[in-house]
Amino acid sequence: MLEGGEEATRLLRRWGVHERSLVGFALASRTSGVDVEHLLALWLDELGAEHVFAAQRGLIRGVVREGHAQEIAHRAQAFASTLYLGLGRPATTDALARSVDEARQACETARAGGERVVRYASIPTVSFVLGQLDADQTQRISRLLDPLRGVEQQPELIETLRVFLSTNSAWGESAMRLRIHRQTLAARIRRIEDLIGLSLSDPDDRVAARAACVGRLNPSERRRGPRRMARPSSETVDQRAAPASEPVVCPAGSKTMHWITRSLFRSHESLVGTSVVTSNAESW
């Protein structure tokens, strides 16, 4: 069904679901004492909704109508034990995989940040925030990658960095996409870290590196696909933005790059009027 197309539509119709747009969800419990699968089945029965979900390793993933998604969110918020619910954006039957994966990421964000319900659409994206910065600010951020320019392996190092960040720092998947051995990938990552002065195992540094990669693109390219902003666990980001005159110095080390992370989140907060609480950087 998650592959979409006519087969997905046919299966959904067989199960009594005729809507062309559905919402992906992911539900988990903080403790193993809650039978989340049974609980969800009861909720769906109360709503008169079809059971289109699957359970794997304590995580329930599925799709529901938009109205039912709101009702499940209300129940998750009010439930006695702590539940974590992630909701994707509405998707047509040929794009359900995208919505369910968004829900999974939102659920991970909820779990890491201690929030009961998180909607994928509410998670700030690097591309979105960069779009609110002026050209000078964006250029300063993208300047983090300046040390990679002019080196002998510049094109492959930049591509390696881009792929490594886009796979949530997954070594196996990155090596497979780049068609190189994992040892070669490790050597390139060490080379990149040495040149730009960041540690790609550090959540804040991954935000800075991703922002620099996206900042290199022109605005139309940034809008092609959202990348979720990485957010380190459970502490609220310092909301004091760095002075406008503060230069980017490379190599710099992790702590001096925090102003970039603060500035990005600060820009998002000023737009949506809410405080951004950080979560697991693996939601990148």
RABEL-V74778 format. One record per residue. N is the residue number from 1. PHI is phi in degrees with one decimal (none if undefined). OMEGA is omega as a letter, one per 20 degrees, with the letter a starting at -180 (999 if undefined). Layout:
n;phi;omega
N;PHI;OMEGA
N;PHI;OMEGA
This chain:
n;phi;omega
1;none;a
2;-69.5;r
3;-75.3;r
4;77.6;r
5;79.4;a
6;-65.2;r
7;-63.7;r
8;-64.6;r
9;-61.1;a
10;-64.0;r
11;-63.4;a
12;-63.0;r
13;-66.3;r
14;-62.3;a
15;-88.5;r
16;88.1;r
17;-105.9;a
18;-113.6;r
19;-65.9;r
20;-89.4;r
21;-130.9;a
22;-133.5;a
23;-117.0;r
24;-77.7;r
25;-137.7;r
26;-140.1;a
27;-131.0;r
28;-146.5;r
29;-113.6;r
30;-70.2;a
31;-120.9;r
32;-80.6;a
33;-76.8;a
34;-104.4;r
35;-83.1;a
36;-64.3;a
37;-64.1;r
38;-65.1;a
39;-61.3;r
40;-63.0;r
41;-61.1;r
42;-63.3;r
43;-61.3;a
44;-64.4;r
45;-63.8;r
46;-61.7;a
47;-85.4;a
48;70.0;a
49;-101.2;r
50;-72.6;r
51;-92.9;r
52;-116.8;a
53;-155.1;r
54;-141.3;a
55;-110.5;r
56;-153.2;r
57;52.0;r
58;81.4;r
59;-111.7;r
60;-101.5;r
61;-124.6;r
62;-172.4;r
63;-133.5;r
64;-143.9;r
65;-65.9;a
66;-60.2;r
67;-63.2;r
68;-68.9;r
69;-61.2;r
70;-64.7;r
71;-65.2;r
72;-64.7;r
73;-61.9;r
74;-61.7;a
75;-67.2;r
76;-64.7;r
77;-65.4;a
78;-91.7;a
79;-64.9;a
80;-60.7;r
81;-88.7;a
82;-74.0;r
83;-115.6;r
84;-121.9;a
85;-120.4;r
86;-115.0;r
87;-121.3;r
88;-83.6;r
89;-81.7;r
90;-55.7;a
91;-142.7;r
92;-74.1;a
93;-63.6;r
94;-87.8;a
95;-135.5;a
96;-66.5;a
97;-58.9;r
98;-63.2;a
99;-65.9;r
100;-67.2;r
101;-67.7;r
102;-61.7;r
103;-62.7;r
104;-60.5;r
105;-63.3;r
106;-65.5;r
107;-66.2;r
108;-62.1;r
109;-64.0;r
110;-62.3;a
111;-63.2;a
112;-70.3;a
113;-92.1;r
114;73.2;r
115;-99.0;a
116;-77.9;a
117;-131.6;r
118;-132.7;r
119;-97.1;a
120;-54.8;a
121;-64.6;a
122;-89.3;r
123;-80.3;a
124;-65.7;r
125;-111.7;r
126;-58.5;a
127;-60.6;a
128;-62.6;a
129;-67.9;r
130;-59.7;r
131;-65.9;r
132;-94.0;a
133;-90.3;r
134;-79.7;a
135;-61.0;a
136;-66.8;r
137;-64.4;r
138;-62.5;a
139;-65.3;r
140;-62.7;r
141;-67.6;a
142;-66.0;a
143;-66.1;r
144;-56.7;a
145;-89.5;a
146;-54.6;a
147;-62.1;r
148;-80.1;a
149;-76.2;r
150;88.1;r
151;-78.2;a
152;-59.5;a
153;-102.7;a
154;-49.7;a
155;-60.5;a
156;-74.1;r
157;-69.3;r
158;-65.9;r
159;-65.7;r
160;-61.2;r
161;-62.6;a
162;-60.1;a
163;-66.9;a
164;-60.5;r
165;-73.3;a
166;-70.6;r
167;-98.7;a
168;61.1;r
169;61.0;r
170;-83.8;a
171;-64.6;a
172;-64.2;a
173;-65.9;r
174;-62.9;r
175;-62.8;r
176;-65.7;a
177;-64.8;a
178;-83.5;a
179;59.4;r
180;-133.5;r
181;-74.5;a
182;-61.3;r
183;-66.1;r
184;-65.2;r
185;-61.6;a
186;-60.5;r
187;-64.8;r
188;-66.3;a
189;-63.2;r
190;-61.5;r
191;-63.1;r
192;-62.7;a
193;-60.2;r
194;-63.4;a
195;-75.1;a
196;-94.7;r
197;73.1;r
198;-120.5;r
199;-108.1;a
200;-75.4;r
201;-90.8;r
202;-95.5;a
203;-57.1;a
204;-62.6;a
205;-67.2;r
206;-67.7;r
207;-60.5;a
208;-61.0;a
209;-65.5;r
210;-64.7;r
211;-61.0;r
212;-65.3;r
213;-62.9;a
214;-68.6;a
215;-63.1;r
216;-72.9;a
217;-82.9;r
218;-79.4;a
219;-54.5;a
220;-66.1;r
221;-71.3;a
222;-63.8;a
223;-82.2;a
224;-67.8;a
225;-158.9;a
226;-72.9;r
227;-119.3;a
228;-71.6;a
229;-77.4;r
230;-70.2;a
231;-144.1;a
232;-68.3;a
233;-66.4;q
234;56.9;r
235;-117.8;a
236;-71.6;a
237;-68.3;r
238;-59.7;a
239;-89.0;r
240;-83.7;r
241;-71.8;r
242;-70.9;r
243;-58.9;a
244;-63.5;a
245;-86.2;a
246;-67.8;a
247;-84.3;r
248;-89.4;r
249;-116.7;r
250;-124.3;i
251;-72.6;a
252;-126.8;a
253;90.0;a
254;-61.2;a
255;-65.9;a
256;-74.5;r
257;-91.0;a
258;-63.7;a
259;-62.4;r
260;-66.4;r
261;-58.9;a
262;-62.4;a
263;-64.7;r
264;-63.8;a
265;-68.9;r
266;-61.5;r
267;-62.2;r
268;-66.8;a
269;-63.4;a
270;-66.1;a
271;-85.8;a
272;-97.3;r
273;72.3;r
274;-131.5;r
275;-83.5;a
276;-95.2;r
277;-102.2;a
278;-76.9;r
279;-140.9;a
280;-64.1;a
281;-66.5;r
282;-71.2;r
283;-78.5;r
284;-58.2;999
